[in-house]
């Protein structure tokens, strides 16, 4: 008699689950580290892109542009990780008002991320001249 076995035993199932669990315990720290590095890299790229866009806009429009932190995408306020706005700053007061022209907004970063902005006289904005400085 030749029986064809199509199932698995309980012991085989428990051993397979045990091996899988141990493998996942070894992989998870690396996966978390990879995810954090990827998220940070994305944030740095977004910030660099915002600065480059401010410079290019200033040169293209031949006007002073301002990049500032904005938690509501309408006013220069809040924290950098809560979002940013870029606008042509006609009166160069680094406040979005009057004849200023809104160019774009940058969305909020993940909650666990923080940006520390250090500037001369603690200025919480970046202005680019028409020459790109």
C-alpha positions as CSV (number, residue, x, y, z in Angstrom):
1,X,0.0,0.0,0.0
2,X,1.3,3.3,-1.0
3,X,-0.3,6.3,0.7
4,X,0.0,9.8,-0.7
5,X,0.4,12.3,2.1
6,X,-1.0,15.7,1.2
7,X,-0.9,17.5,4.6
8,X,1.7,18.5,7.1
9,X,1.9,17.5,10.7
10,X,1.5,19.8,13.7
11,X,5.2,19.5,14.5
12,X,6.2,20.6,11.0
13,X,3.9,23.6,11.2
14,X,5.2,24.6,14.6
15,X,8.9,24.3,13.4
16,X,8.1,26.4,10.3
17,X,6.4,29.1,12.4
18,X,9.3,29.1,14.8
19,X,11.8,29.6,12.0
20,X,9.7,32.3,10.4
21,X,9.4,34.1,13.8
22,X,13.1,34.0,14.5
23,X,13.8,35.3,11.0
24,X,11.4,38.2,11.4
25,X,13.0,39.1,14.7
26,X,16.4,39.3,13.1
27,X,15.1,41.3,10.0
28,X,12.8,43.9,11.8
29,X,15.6,46.1,13.3
30,X,17.3,46.4,9.9
31,X,13.9,47.1,8.2
32,X,13.1,49.9,10.7
33,X,16.6,51.4,10.2
34,X,16.2,51.3,6.5
35,X,12.7,52.9,6.7
36,X,14.1,55.7,8.9
37,X,17.0,56.4,6.6
38,X,14.7,56.5,3.6
39,X,12.3,58.9,5.3
40,X,15.2,61.2,6.3
41,X,16.7,61.1,2.8
42,X,13.3,62.1,1.4
43,X,13.0,65.0,3.8
44,X,16.5,66.3,2.9
45,X,15.7,66.0,-0.8
46,X,12.4,67.9,-0.3
47,X,14.2,70.7,1.6
48,X,17.0,70.9,-1.0
49,X,14.4,71.0,-3.8
50,X,12.5,73.9,-2.0
51,X,15.7,75.9,-1.7
52,X,16.6,75.2,-5.3
53,X,13.1,76.2,-6.5
54,X,13.4,79.4,-4.5
55,X,16.7,80.3,-6.2
56,X,15.4,79.3,-9.7
57,X,12.2,81.3,-9.2
58,X,14.1,84.4,-8.2
59,X,16.3,84.2,-11.2
60,X,13.5,83.4,-13.7
61,X,11.1,86.1,-12.4
62,X,13.9,88.6,-11.7
63,X,12.3,89.2,-8.3
64,X,13.1,88.4,-4.6
65,X,11.6,85.2,-3.5
66,X,11.0,84.0,0.0
67,X,10.8,80.5,1.4
68,X,9.3,80.3,4.9
69,X,7.9,77.9,7.3
70,X,4.1,77.7,7.2
71,X,1.7,75.4,9.1
72,X,-1.4,76.7,7.2
73,X,0.2,77.4,3.8
74,X,-0.9,81.0,3.9
75,X,1.3,82.7,6.6
76,X,4.9,82.4,7.6
77,X,4.4,80.8,11.0
78,X,4.7,77.4,12.7
79,X,7.6,75.0,12.4
80,X,9.6,74.0,9.4
81,X,8.5,70.4,9.5
82,X,4.8,71.6,9.4
83,X,5.2,72.8,5.9
84,X,6.7,75.6,3.8
85,X,5.5,78.2,1.3
86,X,7.4,79.9,-1.6
87,X,6.3,83.2,-2.9
88,X,7.5,86.3,-4.9
89,X,8.1,88.9,-2.2
90,X,7.5,92.2,-3.9
91,X,8.1,94.4,-0.8
92,X,10.8,92.1,0.5
93,X,9.3,92.0,4.0
94,X,9.4,88.1,4.2
95,X,5.7,88.1,4.9
96,X,3.1,86.8,2.4
97,X,0.9,89.9,1.9
98,X,-0.1,92.6,-0.5
99,X,1.0,92.1,-4.1
100,X,3.1,89.0,-3.2
101,X,2.6,86.1,-5.6
102,X,2.2,82.6,-4.2
103,X,4.3,80.1,-6.1
104,X,4.0,76.8,-4.3
105,X,3.7,75.0,-1.0
106,X,5.6,72.1,0.5
107,X,3.6,69.6,2.6
108,X,4.2,68.6,6.2
109,X,6.9,66.1,7.1
110,X,6.1,63.0,9.1
111,X,5.3,63.7,12.8
112,X,8.4,62.0,14.1
113,X,10.8,64.2,12.1
114,X,12.1,67.6,13.1
115,X,14.0,70.3,11.2
116,X,16.3,72.6,13.1
117,X,16.8,75.8,11.1
118,X,19.8,77.9,12.2
119,X,20.3,81.2,10.6
120,X,21.9,84.6,11.3
121,X,19.8,86.5,13.8
122,X,17.5,83.5,14.0
123,X,15.7,84.5,10.7
124,X,13.0,81.9,10.0
125,X,12.9,82.4,6.3
126,X,15.2,82.3,3.3
127,X,15.2,85.0,0.7
128,X,16.8,84.7,-2.7
129,X,17.8,87.7,-4.8
130,X,17.2,88.0,-8.6
131,X,20.9,87.1,-9.0
132,X,20.3,83.8,-7.1
133,X,22.0,84.7,-3.8
